[in-house]
């Protein structure tokens, strides 16, 4: 299983980005998918998840600004980030799990998002 996140970059506060997560060796339609992030000096945290049935969950601080989605045909997951804030600066990772009874895994290389004020 390989997950490759991309789409990060340097953005001004208030801007938007769409991150992509391409998967090989696993099908997103059969798994829950999540985006996590790790800011400098901080622990990795879950920011958004989408279950196999399409239910979504978001960290309170990103609700209304982040949108997680997936394209089964392309086997790609996305994280749309609007109204970026400097505190969103972090490396963003995607991860999968078979169901809520499993832990998130198959971490790949993340993508760095830097938000300037």
Secondary structure, DSSP 8 states (H G I E B T S, - for coil): -EEEEE--EEEETT--EEEEEEEESS-GGGSEEEEEEE-TTS--EEEEEE-TTS-EEE-GGGTTTEEEEEETTTTEEEEEE-S--GGG-EEEEEEEESSTTS--B---B-EEEEEE-
